[in-house]
């Protein structure tokens, strides 16, 4: 038990600090891009410019980490668990520093395409989050793993909630000689620097390895005896996870542009509150997992509940025309973040402890490869329906969510 408590104690500060920094970056990037394209001839041109930028930015962000993340995962599975976490944090620090330079020096917005390149070459979120999930899985038993992973997601979500609430107000702060957004971006860079120092010099992983080795010996017999079944389960979990990620990622990417246009026409403060509402779902999803676990609800059933929650909420989002309606639609998705951590928990029960890193990173990369195809499709559909029914992409996300339920069943 002491080993498990140490795991939580040392992972949580890193996850919290990094996500606060990420929330600052998301708001800063979203508002800087809006400001740079604000001189478009009309609202439609501005929306198309923003969505085209977001599409290119996100596709580079998803493509670049593929090879580095795999290499880092293999290094992590050999016992160097800190490497898949520390190296991506270097990328976070450098790439966020580039956004700060772009704001201060007023470089062209196209310079920001280098942000996902730097970020991806260091493994990106795929490596960082897979590394965190591998550590959490190694230091937890099968029985408590779903709750433990969801608890880590809770820390992630609370940090995002706090960071998002503050980000809109911080973006509006500026002084003589500093552009709007410079203070927010500076804080983002500082936080990532602190995360990098913490991961490199203070994060302890010796206790994780000890528990993981003992657990691996306990699980190895079952894995060998059920190898064929496990391969089928792994394939079904991957298919369900990919379809659900397409639904969530596609919908959220378009939502970032949707809230900036008429009739919502959000500013920095509203964008921060909107992002905070998304982060609040980590709390409600965690509480859901705790309640469902106490009620002996199976992991597979919890995944289905979360998917139904998101499908209903994102469908309602298609008809949102006011800010209160937006937050009402968000409230319907209160369990939407249960599926992914639960799917990771189910996957970890199908593989050996020494394969956690590569399994989780392959899951993350499968999401990115799928979105390389679907992101342009979502963008084209959104732009094509901009003047008729811009919320149609959210109905499309709802359909993908329903499809993702089939493999889980």
N, C-alpha and C positions, 0 to 999 in steps of 0.2 A: 504493500500500500504506500509506503514511503517513496518508493521509486515512482509510482504513478503521480503522486502529488508534486514531486519535483519536476516532472515533465510539464505539468500544467503551469507551474510557477514560472518556468523559464521561457516557455513558448509565448504565453499571453502578452507580455510587454512588447515583444517584437511585432506580433500580428496587429496589436492595437495601434502602435505608433506608425507602422507602415500604411495602415488603412486610412488613418487621419491624413497623412501626406497624400495618399492617392485621391482622397475626396477633394483636397485643395487643388490638386492638379486637374481633375475632371472639370470642376467649375471654371478654373482659370482658362483652360483650353477652349471650353465651350463658348465662353464669353469673348475671348480674344478672336476666335474665328468669326463669331457673329459681328463684332465691331469691324473687322477687316473687310467683310463683305457687305457692310451696311450701305455702301454707296452704289449698290446694284440699282439698275433702272427701275425695278419694281419688286414687289414682294415675292413673286414667283421666281424671278431671276435670282434673288437672294437665297431663297430656299433651295433652288437647284445648285447654286454654288456651294452652299453649306453641305448639302447631302453628297455632292460629288467629292468634296474635300474629305468628309467623314468616311466615305466609301474607300477612297484610296488609302487614307490613313489606317483604317481598320484592316484592310487587306494586307498591307505591308506588315502591320502589327501581328497578324496571324500567320503570315508566311515565314518571316525571318527566324522565329525561334525553333523551327522544326528540328534541324540537325543539332544545334547547340543544346537544346533541352534533352534530347535523347542521350547525348554524350554525358551531360551532367547527371542524368538519372542513373546511368550505369556506374559512374564514379560513386554516387551516393549509395547504391546498393552493395558496393564493395566495402562499405563501412565508413566512408567519409561523408557522413550525413550533413555536415555543415556546408559542403561545397555547393550543392544545388540551391542553397538559400543565399549564401554570401555573394556568389558571382552575379545572380540576377539583381541583387541590391546595388551592386556596382553600376549595372546598366540603368537602374532606376535613378540613381544619383546623377549620373552623367546626362541622361536624356532630359530629366526635369531641369537640370541646369541650363540646357539649351533653350528651353521655353523661357526661362528667366532672361537670358541674353536676348532672345527675340523681342521680348517686351521692352526691355531697357534700351536696346539699340535700334528698335523699330525696323527690324529686318522684314523682308517680304514673308507673307504667310507660308509660301512654298518651302521655306527653310524648315518648317516644322515637320516636313516629311522625313527628316533625318531622325526625329525623335523615336519612331517605332523601329528604325534600323538599328540604332544604338541599343535600344531596349531589347530587341529581339536577338541580336548577336550575343548577348549575355544570358540568354535563356528565357527572358521574359517572365510573365506571370505563370506560364505553363510549368516552368522549372521551379519557380519560387513556391507556388501553392502545392505542387506535387511533393516538393521537399518537406513542407510543413505537414501535409497529410500523412506522409510516410512516417515522420516522427511520432505523430499522434497515434497512428495505427500500431506502430511497434511497441508503444508503451501502454497499450490497453488490451484487455481481453476481448474475446468475441462478443460476450454478453453485454458489455458496456460500451462497445466501440461506437455504435450509432449515436448514443448520447454524447460520448466524448468528442466525436468529430463535430456534432452539431454545436457543442459548447464552444469549440474553437471558431466555428462559423458565427456564433453569438458575439464573441469578442470582436470579430471582424465587422459584424453589423453594427454593434454599439459604437465602435470607432468611426464607422462610416456615417452614422447618424449625427454624432457630435461634430465631426469634421464638415459634413455637408451643411448643417445649420449655421456654422460659423463662416463657412467659405464665402457665401454671398455677401455678407457684411464686410469681411476682410478684403474682398475684391474691390469694393467701392472706396477703400482707404487709399489715399495717395498723398504725397507731399510735394513740395516744390522740387523739381528736378527728377521726380520719379513718375513713371507712367501708371495709370490705373491698372491694377493687377500685379504690380511688381512686388508689393508687400506680401500678398498671398502666395505668389510663386516663390519668393525668398524663404518663407516659412516652410513651404513644401520641400525645398532643397535641403534646408537645415534638418528637418525631421528625417529625411532619408539618410542623411549623413550620420545622424545619431543611430538609426537602425543598423547601418553598415558597421559602425563601431561595436554596437551591442552584439550583433551576430558573429563578428569576427573574434571578439575578445572575451565576451561574457556568456554567450550561449553555451550551455553544457549539454553534451550528447552522450557522455559515457554511460549514464544510467539507462538511456534508451536502448543501447545495444545489448546490455546485459539482459534486460527483460525480454527483448525481441528474440534473442537466441534461445531462451527458455521456452518462449511461446512457440517458436518455430519447431522445436523438438516435439511439443505436444500436438501440433497440427499436422505434421508431415505425414503420419500414417493415414489420416483421413483423406488427405489430398491425393495420395497415391491410389487409394482404393476407389476414389470417385473421380478419377481424372476425366473420363469421357463426359460424365454429367457436368463437371465443372466447366469444361470447354463450352458446352451448350449454354450454360448459365452466363458465362462471361460474354459470349457473343450476344445474347439477348439483352444483357445489361448495357453493353456498348451501343446497341442499336437504339434502345430506349433513351439512353443518355444523349446520344447524338441528335435524335429527333426533338427531344425536349430543349436541348441547347439551341437548336436552330430556331425554335419557337420563341424562346426567351431573348436570345441575343438579337435576332432579327427585329423583334418588336421593340426592344429597348433602344437599339441604334436609331430606328426611325422616330421613336418618341423624343429623343434628344433634339431633333429638328422640329418635330411637330409642336412642341411647347413654345418655340420661338416665333411661330407664325401666328397670324390672326386666326381665330379670335382670342387665343390665350395670350400671345405676344408677351412672354415672360421676360423680366430683367434678371440681373444677377441674384438678387435676394430670393425671388421666386424659384429660380433654378436651384439654388442651395436648398430651399425647403422641399422642392420636388425630389432631389437626390436623397435628402434626409428621410423622406417618406419611404423611398425604396430601401434604405438601410434599416428602417424600423421593422421591416418584414423579417429581418434576421432574429429579432427578439420574439415576435409572434410565432415564427416557425420553430424556434427553440422551445418555447413554452408548449407548442403543439406536440413536439417530439417527447417532451417530458410527460405530458398527460397521456399520450397514446401508449407510451412504453409502460406506464403504471397500469394502464387498462389492458395490457398484454396484446396490443395491436401489433401484428407482424410488420416487419420492415417493408415488405412488398405492398401491404395495405396503406402504410404511411406514404409511400411514394405516390400511390394512386390518389390519395386525399390531396396531396400537394398539387398534383397535376390538374385535378378538377378545379381547385382554387384558382390557379393561374388561368386556366382556360376561360373560366367565367369572368374574371376580372379584366383580362385583355380584350375579351369580346365587348364588354361594356365600354372599354376605352375607345373603341371605334366611333362611339357616338358622343364623346366628350366635347363640349363647347365652352365650358366655364371652368375656372379653377376649383370651385367646390366639387364639381362633378369629377374632376381629375382625381382628387383625394378620395372621393367615394369609390371610384374604380380601383384605386390602389388598395383601399381597405378590404376589398373583396379578395385580393390576392394574398391574404394574411398568412397562408401556409405554402406559398409558392416556392419558398426556398428549402423546403423539406426534401424534395426528390434528389437533388444532386449529392449532398453529403450522405444521404441514405444509400444511394447507388454506390458511392465510394466505399461505404461500410460493407455492403454486400459483396463488392468486388474483392475487398481485402480478405474476405472469408473463403475465397476461391483460390487464392495463390499463397505461396510461401512468403515469410517475412522478408527474405532477401530479394523478393521481386516487387515489393510494394512501390518502390520509387519508379521503376520502369513501367509498371502497370498504371499508376496514376498519371504519369507524364504522357503515356500513350493515349489515355482517355482525354486529357486536355488537348493533345495535338489532333486527335480525331475530331474534336469540336472545331478546331481552327481550320482543318482541311475542308470540313463540310461547309463552314461559313465562307470559305473562299469562293464557293459556287453560289451560295444563297445570298450573301451580302449584295452583290451586284443585282441579283434578281429583285430583292426587296427594294433596293434603291430605284431601279427602273419602274417598278410597280408604283412606288410612292410618288415619283415624279409624274408618271402618266395619269394618276388619279388625283393629282394635287388640286385641280379645279373642280372636280366632280365629287369624289368621296375619298379624301386623304386618309381616313381611318380604315380603309379596306385592308391595309397591311396588318392591322391588328386582328382582323377576322382571320386572315391567313395564319397568323401565329396561333390562334385558337384551334384551327384545324390541325396544325402540326402537333399541338399538345395532345389532342385526342388520338392522333396516330401513335404518339409515343406511349400511350397506355397499353397498346396491344401486346408488345413484347413482355411487359411486366405481368400482364394477366396470364 
